[in-house]
Amino acid sequence: MSIPMSGPDLTAAEVAAVNAVLQGAPLSIGPQLEAFEQALARYVGIPYGVGVNAGTSGLHMCVIAAGVAAGDYVITTPFSFIASANCILYERAVPVFVDVDPLTGNIDPHLVAQAVADLQAGGAAAQRWLPPALRAEGVTGRVRALLPVHAFGQPADMAPLLQVAQAHDLVVIEDACEALGAEYRGQQAGTFGAAAVFAFYPNKQITTGEGGMIVTAREDWWHLFHSLRNQGRDIFDAWLNHTRLGYNYRLDELSAALGCVQMERLAELLAKRAQVAAWYNERLANVAGVERPTIVSTTTRMSWFVYVVRIQPPAQRDVVMGRLAALGIPSRPYFTPIHLQPFYRERFGYQWGDFPVTEALGATSLALPFSSVMSAAQVERVVAALREAV
Ligand SMILES: *Cc1c(COP(=O)(O)O)cnc(C)c1O
């Protein structure tokens, strides 16, 4: 019996909910979407939720709402899934990467403070923060926003980030796509920025197939997001009137119905994921060469998205991954740094060595099979294989 890398947790209730939509309810723009938005916003404790067809679409709309324009700088992390940087490029702005904290893999707030101060001062000190290919031009844009990512379901260090943002009038967009249910100093991830985005791809804490949701306390942004996701129509527009450039980022009713049931089961899903992580933690405690995830004290609640270990020398991550595969156990190098992705190297001139902490994490991190439907016996098999591989 093979162990999958990840997988959704679905019951008869999800099947019934999707079937009910198929029995004649509207398939798009209907009551399920609104119910899903309200359920998630209520859970997070924020006034508005806006369902979208993917987390990436949600991030794109947040970048637009933040007023990020061509040539602007947005400070973000290179240790993430590529969507958190691509959404900046969609508006022809420049992602300015800042290296991460070695314990959590989240953006380092001290470096963020330094980068913002240097970029606003301009000159030689500023240039080193710019992508290599843009350094010769010097500082040509303004820093407009911060886009921290709560990597692996552990919140970024928001307090000092918010201080920097406030001092320099920057908009904060939280990429909370991996962190539904996480808490930082007792406060829910998704409530710190001007807006935050959750995602529901099948490996996330809850799934809608494809899907995402923006949450915000700003009523003006709530209206703007409705318009942007619906081809630029404003509330007062007729179906074929389009006030602004918009997109089709709508979430359909089948997906929203699935999301409603998953939200009802969220406490159960998060508890099961925490249990699987606890099994891994126990069984990996004495495996030499394998470092378990570090949960820092500001993380008052971890929302387990993935279970990522670090392979310590002399063992090599890629060798271990190959041996695991030979033993029938899938695993992933998670994350491959964004700045080293072919497109980013080519466009911005990045090289190995530009973000040493991110690169060290990228070279040693290994995501093990993880989902809420994993059994203790499956965790046992993965750990036995890992012990052998290392
Ligand atoms: C999953 C994820 C997203 C969004 O992904 P979609 O596939 O567009 O829903 C964005 N950022 C991070 C860090 C993610 O893990």
The ligand as a MOL file (V3000), in Angstrom:
LIG
                    3D

  0  0  0     0  0            999 V3000
M  V30 BEGIN CTAB
M  V30 COUNTS 15 15 0 0 0
M  V30 BEGIN ATOM
M  V30 1 C -0.9090 27.3090 -1.8740 0
M  V30 2 C -0.2050 28.6060 -1.8090 0
M  V30 3 C -0.6310 29.7270 -2.5530 0
M  V30 4 C -1.8280 29.7340 -3.4770 0
M  V30 5 O -1.9020 28.6580 -4.2920 0
M  V30 6 P -3.1230 28.3830 -5.2970 0
M  V30 7 O -2.7120 27.1070 -5.9300 0
M  V30 8 O -3.1770 29.5300 -6.2580 0
M  V30 9 O -4.3870 28.2820 -4.5360 0
M  V30 10 C 0.0530 30.9100 -2.3600 0
M  V30 11 N 1.0960 31.0110 -1.5300 0
M  V30 12 C 1.5410 29.9660 -0.8180 0
M  V30 13 C 2.6960 30.1610 0.1310 0
M  V30 14 C 0.9210 28.7250 -0.9450 0
M  V30 15 O 1.3830 27.6660 -0.2480 0
M  V30 END ATOM
M  V30 BEGIN BOND
M  V30 1 1 1 2
M  V30 2 1 2 3
M  V30 3 2 2 14
M  V30 4 1 3 4
M  V30 5 2 3 10
M  V30 6 1 4 5
M  V30 7 1 5 6
M  V30 8 2 6 7
M  V30 9 1 6 8
M  V30 10 1 6 9
M  V30 11 1 10 11
M  V30 12 2 11 12
M  V30 13 1 12 13
M  V30 14 1 12 14
M  V30 15 1 14 15
M  V30 END BOND
M  V30 END CTAB
M  END
